[in-house]
Amino acid sequence: MRMRPCESLTPVSLSGTAVGLFLIRVQNLLWGSKPFVMAEIQKNKQFLRASVSILGFLVLALAAYLLFLPLYPALKYEFFKQASRGEDFKNFNDVKKATEEIIVNSPSENFGNRVIIAKIGVDAPIIESNSEDYGLARGAWHLPQGSTPDIGGNTVLTGHRFKYLPPSNLTFFLLDKLEKDDIISIIWQEKNYYYKVFDKRIVGASDPSILAPSEKPILTLFTCDPIYSEKNRLVVIGELMTQ
């Protein structure tokens, strides 16, 4: 029996045909996209391997940096010490000349009260403030409990041992390199004061002796010790030189 043309358009025939076509297209889509999916997985694996390698390198570089960082200023100090022009930092004329060179080469904004220790590369502004954090963040903090160079007595300054990438002219990183008879320069109210080191010691963090008044005009510098620790204080004391 021949099927009439209109019989091919019945709803039952249409639904069966549509389902079949849909299943065929889904199958083609799945099998056809398989190479693409595998390629994406492979790319992700390569990216992950590269990321792990880069991260590992950064971790090793950071570890080497942290291990080397405390040694760098000391190594640089020893290198320049050997290659120096023969300055004697116990000699007044040599220190005065070195101090004047530092002043000449300092930016104009650096003019004002300063502590200059040519031997260890310190050239820091002296900050007067009742706030320790404010003072230390900007240079050498002048403790209000202490005196001032123009008055005499015990002028007390403190600075960070480590804050900026060392060596930094704003920190006392190499304060331990100072020795007896080394000379420290202070510029206070446009006048130069020179102090000769006579004592260096380590005291507890809460030791009040560094703030003790003095009949003699002295300069007390202190910073944290050991490096990266606030356990103790490294203290260097100098007596005013008569010029």
N, C-alpha and C positions, 0 to 999 in steps of 0.2 A: 504494500500500500504506500502510495506516494504522499509524503508529508506536505501539507499546504504551507506556503511561504509564511503565513502569519503565525503558524504554530511555533516557529523558532523564536518568537518574541515574547513567549509566556514568562511570567515572573519566576517560575521555578527554574527554567532554563537559564535566565539571566543570573540568578543568585549563584547557581552552581559554577557557571563560567567565571564570575567575578572572584569567588573564593579560590578557584584554581589559579587564576592569574596572579592573585595576591600572594599565594604561597610560593609560586615560581619566582616572583620578584624579590620576596624576602630572602629566599635561598640564594639567588644571584647576588643580592646585596651583601649577605654574610660572607659567602665564599669570595666574592670579588674584593671586599675590603680587608681580607685577612693579610695580604702583603703589606698594606698600608699600616695596619695595627702593629704588625711585627717590626716594621721600620721605625715607628714611633717609640716602641719599647726599647729598641736598640739605641736610638738617640738618647733616650732618658738614661740608660745605663752608662753611656759614654759621658754624659753631662755629670752624672753622679760621681764617676771615677775622677773626672777632672776637678770637681768641687772638693772631693776628699783630699786629693793631692795638693791643691792650693791651700786648703785649711791646714794640712799637716806642715806645709812649708812655713805658713804664717806663725804657727805655734812654735816651731823650732827657732824661727827668727826672733820671736818675742822672748823666748827663753835665753837665747844667746845675748840679746840686747840687755836684759835684766842682769845677767851675770857679768857682762862687760862694763855696764854703765858705772858701777862704783869704782872700777879700776881705771876708767878713762882719764879722769882729771889728774889722778896721781901719776899715770904714765905720761900725760902731757906735761905735767909739772916737771918731772924728772928729765924729759927730753929737752925742754926749753932751759932747764937748769944747766944741762951739759952744753947747750948751744948758745947760752947767754953771752952778752958782751963783757962779762966779768964784773957786773955790778955787785957791790958788797952791801947787802941790806942791813948791815950793822954800822955802815959808814954814813954819817949824816949827809955829806955832800952828794953821795950817790943816790940816797933815798930822796933827797930834796929835788935832784934833777929828774929822777924817775916820776916823782909826784907831779912836777910841773909839766912833764910830757903828757901825762894822763889827763891833766886838766885841759891842756891845749887841744887834745884830741877828743875830748868829751863833747857831746852835743850841747847846744846852748841851753836846752831845758834842764840839763844836769847841774847848772850853777846853783849854789846854795850850800847849806850845811851838808858835809859829806865825810865819810870815812874811806880812806884810801890806804890799802895795804899792797904796795907794789910787788912785794915778794910773791904773793899768792893771787894776784890779779883781782883784788877786791876794789871796787869803785862804786859805792852805794850811797844813796841819799840817806841822811839821818832824818827819820820821821818822828815828829813830836805829836803824840796822841795819847789819850787815856785808854784807847782800845788797842790791845795787843794784836788782835787779828788784823786790824787796819794797818798798824805800823809794820808788821812783819810781811804783809802782802805787798808792800811798796818799797822795802829796803831794809835798813838797819833801824830797829825801833829803839828810841831813846826812852829808857824807863823813867817815868815821872818821879820815882823815889830817889833817883840819883841826882848828882849835881850837873854842872855844865863846865866846859873847859875854861870859860872866862872867869868863873867864880872860884874854881879849884875844887878840892874834895874829890869824891869818887864819881866820875862820869861813867854811867853804865849803859852799854849798848848790847843788843842781842840781834841775831839774824838767823834765818833758817839755815840748817846744814845742807838740806836738799829740798829744793822746790822746783826750780827750773832745770832744763836740760843742762847738766854740768859739762864743762866748768862755766859758771855764771858769775859775773862781777857783782851780782846782788846777794850772793849767799856766802856763808862762812864754811864752804865745803872743805877747804884745805887749811882751816885754822890750826889743825894739829901740826902743820909744817913749820909754824913759827917757833923760834928758839930764843933762848936768852940773848938779849942785846939787839935783837931785830927791832927795826923802827917802824912805827905805825903813824900815819898822818891823819890829822883831823882838820877839816876846814869848818870853822864855826864863826858865823857872822863876819865872813870875808877875811878872817884871820887864820893863819896856819899854826897848828899846834903839833908837836912831834913828841911821841911817847916811846920810850925804850922798854922793851919787854924784860921783866925781872922774875916773873912767875908764870908757870903753866901747870894746871892741875885739873883733876876730874872730881867733881862733887856730886852728891845726890840731887835729884831733880828739885827737891824742896828745900835745899840748903840755903838759908838766908844770908850766909856770910858774904856772898858776892855783892850784897846791897849795903854792907856795913859802911858807915861814914869813914872818911879818912882825913887826917890832918894834912897829909901830903896830897898834892894834885896828881891823881892817878886816873887811868882809863881801864875799865874792866869790860872785856868782850866775852860773851859766852854763847854757846850753841849746843844743840843736842849731841849726845854721844851714847852709844855708837851710832853710825849712820843708820837711818831708817828706824831709830828708836828714841824714845823720850825718857829712857831709864835714868840717864845721868846727864850732867852738864860738863862740857869741856870749857874751861875758863882760862883766859889769857889776860894777864894784868901788866900794864906798862906805867912807868913813871914819867911825868912831864920833863922834857929836856930843857935846859936853859940854853938859849941861843945867843 
